Amino acid sequence: MGGFVVVGLDGTGNGEPAVRWGAEEAAARGLPLHLLHSWTSQPLHLPIAQEAENKKRFGAEVLAAAEATALELHPDISVRTEQVSEQAVDALVDRGRQATMMVLGSRGHGAIAGFLLGSVSLHVLGRAECPAVTVREEEVIPYGRREVVVGVQEPGTRGEAVLEFAFAAAEAHHSIVRAVRAWELPGVRDHVPTEPAHPQEEGPSEAAEEKKLAGILAPWRAEYPGVNVVEQVQRGRVAPVLLGACSQASLLVVGRRAQRSTMLLGPIVFAVLHHASCPVAVVPRL
């Protein structure tokens, strides 16, 4: 696999888990690690003067510390550091065009205002052309759990990039793929039933969803014969089903529309980014 793993650093405490995750990915996939910091996009609350030279000096320290962390974990990986004057979003999106994946840190579950609303991470997630993994500050051990959960809602080619990323991640880290498909009964349109539906009436719908999921996964099982797969079809809305399935996972993989707009992440992506207990990979799909 070509490309590299790019990690965006803003100089706050949430960067180290992202560096650890990125170093683990680079080592497992045999890729270089690219550490990127924009000195013009440093958070306003950092205790440094506003002069450009001081910002650049601070940025160099951030990158040096990150490089040391990565090499301490995986001494054999190739690490490149880059400090830019571009805005962080533009620089990360640009580097992402050649990257295999991007890794971004976040401030944890309690900082939705900082992370999900108007932050660098949000804008990058909406525009990145490669898969982008968000790693919360409390994430200590990359792939500490051996299961990759992937949402499988799109049939045909639209979901291929999502499944490819999930299976490749599982293969690289010797993990299980848990492929999750949520389904709901069609809404009642014409009348309200006078008695509860019998459980057997729901069987054909669930069986059809199970058959559909098996069909979608068949070529990926063939392409990745060494990856064990658990198929999970569950009745319910997509976001709650995925969040329940990933409670013991090392990674949750979801797709988003490939158009370059932060508004197109969609409610499912927003929900899992906010509530998932593990890192989330957001993969652009056609």
C-alpha positions, 0 to 999 in steps of 0.5 A: 500500500502506498502513501503515508499516514499524516497526523495533524498537531495543534499543540494541545494535549490531545495530540499525543494519542493521535501521534501514538495511533498514527505511529501504530498505523504506520508501523503496521502498514509499513508506511511513513509517518508525516507529522504536520503543524500549522503555526498560524492555526495555533489555539488562542489559549496557548501561553505563548506570545503572538509574534510569528517567531515565537509561534514557529519556535513553539511549533518546532517544539511540538513536532520534535516532541511528537517525533520522539514519541513516535520513534520511542514506540516504533523506532523503525518507522520513517518520520517526517515533520512539517511546519507550515504557514498555511491554515491547518485545514487547507494544509491537512486537506492538501496532504490528505490527497496523497495520504493513505489516512489521516489521524486527528486528535480531539478533546474528548466527550466533554468538548463538543463545542470545541471539537464538533462545532467549527473546529479544524477537525470538523472542517477537515473531516468534511473535506478530506479525500482520504479516510480520517481517524479521530482519536480522543485524548483519553485513548491510551493504547492503539488497537487495545481491543481486537475488533473493527466495527464497520457500518454496512448500509450502502449496497454496491460500489458506494460502500466499497471504500468503507469496507476496504478500509475496515478490512485492511485495518483488521488485516494490518492489526490482526483484528476481527471485522464486525460488520453491522447492518441496522434495519427498521420496519417500514412506517405504517402509512394507511392505518393503525393496527388494532393488535400487535404484530406477531414476531414471525411477521418480522422474520422475512424482513430480518432474513432479507437483511441478513442475506443482503449483508452476506452478499455485500461481504462475500467479495471482501471475505474472498479478498481478505481470507485471513480476516475473521468476520462477524455479521450483525443485523439488528433492528433499530436506527443506524447510529444507536445500533453502531454505538452499541456494537462498538462499545468494545471495539478498537475502531468504528468505521463509517462512510460519508458523502465525498462532496467537500462540505462540512454540512455533508457529514450527516447526522449518523457521523455526527452522532458517532463522533460525539458518542463513540467510546473508540476512535472513529474512521470517517471514509469518503465514499462515492 
